[in-house]
């Protein structure tokens, strides 16, 4: 599997030849390139790292640490952690940047380096291009032995992260305590097992049940929190008569819920519900990516705000949020960004806000979900064969549907009255994603299938 180099980091499978996988040579090369770039930007020689629970994490982490020390950096290692926790630690430690060792929702054979600037935010596409250029040209210079960096282990940051969530003005612990909730968590054998139960207990949840609790990295199911992967969570919610279920991905930046009857709240509606809660307390605008549901637009308008669409990718959403001064934003895959907390997708913060909303709502999770407009998104993908000219494919699709409004800021999005389809190359896998939304599930599926057939015919 080839290396994928994008705004989501350097991502690849473990095992294989250099430059065709995330080999040890590639780990060292891209770490050295990123460290060298940071050295040119500032005199600060502190950098934060952390990893999720996947099998290759410790091995990759060791290579990252030693490479950074060889560049003269003092490395603060959070060990098993979460993506948002590392982001917060960068600013708390006043570090030059950070590296998160995680392939997010990808299966166990994948790993990646997610690169953060001194603000604890993902580096921009322009910065990423410089890092890639340095890696390609081996443009880095290691320090003499007397100037090697130091290695510091700090495992306190998950608790610091939770402490900060509890202090947020929109998180209401007393209301959550009074609700006396029973919550089931699918920790997917990663660091959600270390962070989510700890947070729930700090929030005052009465009973916490965890499935897939052992942090082995041998994921009990496909780690992307999609409906077809959450059947065990739904069954456990029903068996234990819990008030809700919570699922996160391996690095705990994506979040979705299961209702008390075992039905899915819908990952698209994670952001919708939390935005509804935030907008009821803070008037303002919202941002989501172009593949997210129109329901966020509807909720934003209801509260008197304006909704803006950004290209897919956290860095793009954050850039748009800053530009329009959005009070809440994120991505329809269950990624919540609360700008007064930090500019990063944060499932832990999302849990705190959602439970605060639920605690003040008359009724359960199912009743809360039923108050939102029903849109259905059909999520599909086509694997890319080597040599396919995706740009040419999208141009031909756009020409075929030239009588429909279309947008090309991020792949190709085509509107059909109040329905839409979004075609784009994934930042994290060698695939084309095909997302279609309508007010009817069958209609959304039909739109997606029609466009997929178009793509197959062109390819």
N, C-alpha and C positions, 0 to 999 in steps of 0.2 A: 504494500500500500504506500503510495507516495506521501511525502511530507506535505502538510497543508499549512501554508504560511498566510495568515490573514490578520484582521483586526482583533480576532479572538485568540491570537497567540500562535505558537508553533506547536502543531499537533500531528501525531502519527502513531502507528502501531509499534509495539515493542517486538523486536526480533526482525532480522533482515539486514540488508546492505545499507551502508551510509547513504544518505540523501534519498533513500527509498523507504525509510522508516524512521522512527525516533530512536536512532542508534546512540550508543554512548558518545560517539564522535560528534553527532549532531547536537546532543545535549550540551556538551562542552563548548562547541563552536558558537551556538546561539546564546548561551549564557555569557560567554566571553564578549560577544558582540554587544549584548545589552549592557553589561557592566562597563565596557569601554565607552559606550555612548553616555551613560550616566556620569562617568568621570569627566567627560568633556563639558557637561552641563553645569556642574557644581563641585564644590570642594568637599561636600558631605561624603563620608566614606562608611555610612551605615546602610544596610539593606535588610529587608524583612523577607523571610520565606516561610511557607507553610504548605501542607499537602492534604489531599483527601485520603481515603482509606484504601485506594486500589493497590493491587498486588505489587506493582513496580514502583510504588511511591518512594519507599525507603532507598532503593537503589538509585533512582533518578535524583532524589534529594541530596544524597552523598556527593554525587558528581557536581551538582549545582553549587553546593556549599564550598567544596574545595576549589572550584574554578573561581568563584567570587573572592575567596581568601587569597588566591594566587594573584588576583588583580589589586589586592590591598584593601578589600572591603572587610569591615566587621560585620559578620552575619548574625542576625538575631533569628533563631529558628523556633517557630511556634509549634513545630511538629505536626501531629494530626490536628487539623483545624478546618475552617470553612473559608470560602472565598471572601465573603463580606468581613469576616474577622481579620483576615490579613490586610484587607483594604483599610480598616479602621486602625490597625496597629501601625501602619506606615505613618499616618498622621500623628498618632499618640507618641510614637517613638521619634518623630521628626526625622525620618529616614529619607534617603535619596530616592528610594523606590522600593519595589517589591517584586517577588516572583512567586506565583501560586502554581504548585505542581498538581494539576488536575486536568482531566479530559471531560469534566463536567458530566453530561448525560451519556457520553459514549460508553460502549461496552468495555469489559475488563481489560482487553488486549490493548486498548488505547491509553496514551498519556499525553500530557501537553505542558508547555510553559506559558502561563498567562503573565503578561508584563505590566507592571504598574509604575506610574510616575510618582513624584514626591507628594502629590495630593491623594494618593491611594486610589487613583483612577486609571483605567486602561489607557495605554499610550495611544496617540492618534495614528491614523494611517500614514501621515507624513513622517512621524517619528519611527514608526514600524519600518518604513522603507529605508531609512538610514541604518537601522539595526540590521536589516537583511543585506544591505550593501556591505556593511562591515563583515558580516558572517561570510559572505561570498568571497570577499577579498582577503580574509584572515587579518583584518585590520584591528589588531589588539596587541597590547604590550604588557607583559606580566612583570610584577615587581621583584626586586632582589629579595633574598631570604630575610634580611633584617626588617623588611617592610610588609611582610605577610600579615593579612588581617586576622582578627580574633573570631572565635566561635562561641556564641552565647545561646543557651537554651532558655526559652521563656514560654512556659505552658499556662500562663495566667490569663491569656487574652480572651478565651471564650467566656470566662467569668466577667471580665471587664466589658465585653460586648453586651452581655446580658444585663449587667448593672446599668449600662447606658440606656438600654431599651426601657428598662423599668422606670427610669427618670424622665422619659419622654412625656410631654404634657398631654398627648392624646392616648397614652396607655394607662388604663384605669384598673389597677390591681384589685381594689375593693369590690368593684362591680363584678369582676371575673370570679373572685372568691365566693361571692354571694350566689353565683350561678351554679356552683358545685358541679362542675363539668367532669365527665369521664371522656378521655381522649385516647384514641389509638393512633400510634405513630408507626409508619413504615420507614425505617431508617436505612434501608437498602444496603446494609452491611458496610456502611461508611460513616463519616464523621457526624452525620445527623444523629447517630446514636449517642454521641458525646454531648451534643449541643441542644437538641430539641427537647429531650426530657428535662434537662437542667433548667431550660427556659420556662417550660410549662409549670414546673414546681415553683419557680420563683414568681410566676404570674398568679399563683393561687389555684391552679387546677387541682381538683380533688383527687382524681385517679388517673394515672398514666400507664397505658399498656403499650409495649414496644414489640413489634415484630421485625425480623431480620436485624437483630440487635448487635450481633457479634461483628466487630470491625475487622473483616477479613479481606475485603475487596473482591471476594468471590460472590458477586451480586446474585441474590436469590431469583431475580428476574431481570429482564432488560431494564436498565436504570433510568431510562427516560420516563417521567411520570405521566404516561398516556393511559387512557381508559383501559386498553387491553392488557396493561401491565399491573393494574391495581385491583385485580379480582380478589386476591388474598386479603388485602386491606378492607375491602367492602364486606367480605364475609366475616372478618373479625369484628368490625363495627357492629354488625347485626348480632353476632354471637354474644358479645359482651354488653349489648344494649347501650352502647356508648352514645354520647351526644354528637360526636363527629370523629372523622379520621383525618390525619394529616400525612401527606407524602411530600418528601423533598428529593432532590437529586443528590448525587454523591458529594458535591461540594457546597450544597445548601444555599444556592442562590435562586432556585426555582421552587415554587410552592403550589400545591393544590389540595383541595379538601374533598372529603366524602361526607354526604349527608347522613343523618341518623338512621335512615332506612336502607343505607348501603348504596344509594344512587350517587352519582358523581355530581359535585357542584360545578365542575367544568373548569379546567385550568385557565381558560380565557376569562372566566368570571372572577378569578382571584383578584386581579387588578380592578375590575369593575366595582366589586363590592367594597374594597378598601378605598378606592377613589370616592365612592359615594359617601363613606364615613368621613374621610378627610375633608371633602368639599362641604359637608354639612357644618364643619367647624371653621374652615378657612376658604374664603372665596378666592377663585383664581382659575387658571387654565391647566390643561392636562396634555401629556404627550404619550403616544405609544407608537410602535413601529407599524409599517404598512401592512403587515400580515396579521394585525390584531383586530378583534371584533369591533363592529360599529356600535356595540352596546356602550363602550366607554364614551364615544361621541354623544350618544343620547343622554347619558347620565350627566356629562359635563354641561350640556345645553340646559338640562333641567335645573342645574344649580346656578345658571347665569354665566357660565364660563365658555371658553372656546377650546376646542380640541385641535391639536396639531399632530400630523403624521411625520415620522422620521424613517430613514432607511433602517433596515434590520441591523442589529448589533448594538450592544450596550453603549459603546462609545458614541454612536450616532444619536441615540436617544438622549444621552446626557448632554451632548452638544446642543441639541434642539431645546431641551429643558432649560438650560442656562440662557439661551437666546430669548426665550419667551417668558422666562421667570415662572415656570410651571410650579404649582404647589404639590403635585404628585405626578408620577409617570412610571413607565416601565414597558414591559413586553407581554404580549398575550400568552406567552408560554409559562406564565406564573411568576414573572420577574417583577418585583416591586422596588421602585426607587423613591425614597423619601428624602428630598433634597436638604431639609434642615437637619437630617441625621448624617447622611453621607451620600455621595453620588455613585451609588453602586446597587445592583440588585441584591436584595437582602431578605431571604426567607424568614429569618428570625424576627426581624422588625415587622415583616408582614404578618406573622403569627400574633405578635403583640397587638397590632392594630385590629386585625380581624376578630380576635377574641374580645377586645374592648367593644367593638361594634356589636358582636353577638350578645354580649352581656347586657347591653342596653336595649336590645331588640326583643319585642314581645313575641316569643315563639322560637322554634329551633332553626337549624341551618337550612332545612328544606323550605320552610316558609320564607326565609330570607332570600333564598335563590329564586323563589317563584315571583318575587316582586320585580324582577328585571326582565326586559324584553328578551324573547327567545330567538337568538340567532344560532345557526349551526355552521360550524367550520369543518369542512372536509380536508384533512391533512394527508397529503400523499407525497411520494418521492419517486424519482426515476434515477437509477444508477447511471453515471456517466461512463461511457466507454472511452478509452484513450483516443485522442485525436478529434473528438467531437467539437465543432465550432459552435459554442453555445450562443455567442453573440449573433451569429448568422441565423440560428434557430429562432431566437426571440424576435429578430427583425422580420422574419417571415410570418411569425404568429401575429405580430402587430399589424402587418400589412393585410393579413386575412381579416382582421377585425377592425379595419380602419374607420368604420362608421361608429365605433364605440369610443368613449373617452378612455384614454390610456396615459400611463405615467411611467417614465423610464429612469427615475432617480435611483431605483434599486431593483434591477432586473426589469420586469414588465408587470404592471398592474393594469387590468382592464375592468371597467365597470359595465354592468348590465342593469340599468335602472338602479335599484337599491342593493343589487347583488354585486359581487366582485370576485375576481380570481387574481392571484399573485404568483408569478413564476420567477424564481430566482435561484442562483447558484448558492449552495450552502457555504458558510464560512468555516464549517467544522467537519464536513464530510464531502466526498466526491460525488455529489448528487445534485439534481435539480429538485427543489421543493415546489410543490403545487398546492397552494391553499386556496380554497373557494368558500365563500360565505353566502348564505341565503337565510330566509325566514323558515324554510323547510329543509329538513335533513336530506331528503331524496333529491331535492333541487340542487343543493350544494354538491352532493355526490355526482350528480349528472353533469354539472358544469365542470367539475374537476376531471371527470372521466373523458369528457369531450376534448378538453385541452390536452390531456395526456395522450389521447389518440392523435391529435394534431402533431404533437411533439414527436411521437414515434414515427409517424409518416414522414416528417421532415428529416429525421435522423437516418 
